[in-house]
C-alpha cells in the first residue's frame, strides 16, 4: 500500500515537472498600421516620444580630442590638458580642460589638432582663464 502511494506521488511529481517545462504559446506580435497613400512611414503608436539626450563624454568615440591631450597656445607654450570631451544635446562639442589646476570649458571650435598630436588653442592662456567658467 505504501509503495503504491509513493509510486502515485512520484508519477504526479513527474507529470507536474513535465507540465512546467512545456512552453506556453505567446501571442503574435502586433502589426503596425498600414501606410496611407502618400505616407512614407506609418506612425508607430507604441514608440515613446523622443527626448533630448543628456550631454555625454565623447572622448572615446567621435571627437579628435582625447582625454589627457596637451593643449598649447599659438606660440607652442603648454596651456593645460584635456580633462573631458563633452557632446551637448544640441550636437556641439565642449572641452573641459585643466589649466593651472582649475577646470575650464572651451568650445571645441577654439582648438585644432597639431602635427605633434597636441591641441592648439586659438586663445591665449590668459584669455582662457579670464573668459571661461568652470564646469558644473
C-alpha positions in Angstrom: 0.0 0.0 0.0 2.8 2.4 0.9 4.6 1.6 -2.3 1.5 2.3 -4.3 1.2 5.7 -2.6 4.9 6.5 -3.2 4.5 5.5 -6.9 1.4 7.6 -7.3 3.1 10.7 -5.7 6.2 10.2 -7.8 4.2 9.9 -11.0 2.3 13.1 -10.1 5.6 14.9 -9.4 7.0 13.9 -12.8 3.8 15.0 -14.6 3.9 18.4 -12.9 7.6 18.8 -13.8 6.9 17.9 -17.4 4.0 20.4 -17.5 6.2 23.1 -16.1 8.8 22.6 -18.9 6.2 22.8 -21.7 6.4 26.2 -23.3 3.3 28.3 -23.3 2.2 29.8 -26.6 2.8 33.5 -27.0 0.6 36.0 -28.7 1.7 37.0 -32.2 3.3 40.5 -32.4 1.0 43.3 -33.2 1.3 44.5 -36.8 1.9 48.3 -37.3 -0.8 50.1 -39.1 -0.6 50.1 -42.9 0.8 53.2 -44.6 -1.7 55.6 -46.1 -1.3 56.5 -49.7 1.5 59.1 -50.0 2.8 58.4 -46.5 6.4 57.0 -46.4 6.4 55.6 -42.8 3.3 54.8 -40.9 3.1 56.2 -37.3 4.2 53.8 -34.6 1.8 54.3 -31.6 3.9 52.1 -29.4 7.1 54.2 -29.8 7.9 56.5 -26.9 8.3 60.2 -27.7 11.9 61.3 -28.4 13.6 63.2 -25.7 16.7 65.3 -25.9 19.8 63.2 -24.8 21.9 64.5 -22.0 25.5 65.7 -22.6 27.8 62.8 -22.8 31.5 62.2 -22.7 32.5 61.5 -26.3 36.3 61.4 -26.0 36.4 57.7 -26.9 34.0 57.9 -29.9 33.6 60.8 -32.3 35.9 63.6 -31.3 39.5 64.0 -32.5 40.2 65.4 -29.0 41.1 62.9 -26.3 41.3 63.0 -22.5 44.9 63.7 -21.4 45.8 65.5 -24.7 48.1 68.5 -24.2 46.7 72.0 -25.1 49.1 74.5 -26.4 48.8 78.2 -27.4 49.7 79.5 -30.9 53.3 80.1 -29.7 53.7 76.4 -28.7 53.6 77.0 -24.9 51.6 74.4 -22.9 48.3 75.8 -21.6 46.8 72.7 -20.0 45.4 69.3 -20.7 42.0 68.0 -21.8 40.1 66.6 -18.8 37.0 65.6 -20.7 35.3 65.9 -24.1 31.6 66.6 -23.9 28.9 66.4 -26.6 26.0 68.6 -25.7 22.4 67.8 -26.6 22.5 70.3 -29.5 25.4 68.5 -31.1 28.2 70.9 -30.1 31.4 69.7 -28.6 32.8 71.3 -25.4 36.3 70.6 -24.0 36.7 70.6 -20.2 40.4 71.4 -19.7 42.7 71.5 -16.7 44.5 74.9 -16.7 46.8 75.6 -13.7 44.8 73.1 -11.6 41.5 74.6 -12.5 38.8 73.1 -14.8 37.6 75.4 -17.5 35.3 74.9 -20.5 36.3 75.6 -24.1 34.4 75.3 -27.3 36.0 72.6 -29.4 35.9 75.1 -32.3 38.6 77.1 -30.4 41.0 74.1 -30.8 42.8 72.5 -33.8 44.9 69.3 -33.9 48.6 69.9 -34.3 51.0 67.6 -36.2 52.6 66.5 -32.9 49.2 65.3 -31.6 48.5 68.1 -29.3 45.6 70.5 -29.4 46.3 74.1 -30.3 44.1 76.8 -28.9 43.2 80.0 -30.8 43.0 81.7 -27.4 46.0 82.5 -25.2 46.2 81.1 -21.7 45.3 84.4 -20.2 42.2 84.6 -22.4 41.2 81.1 -21.5 41.4 81.6 -17.7 39.7 85.0 -17.9 36.8 84.1 -20.2 35.8 80.6 -19.3 33.6 79.3 -16.5 34.3 76.1 -14.5 32.0 73.1 -15.5 29.2 72.4 -13.1 
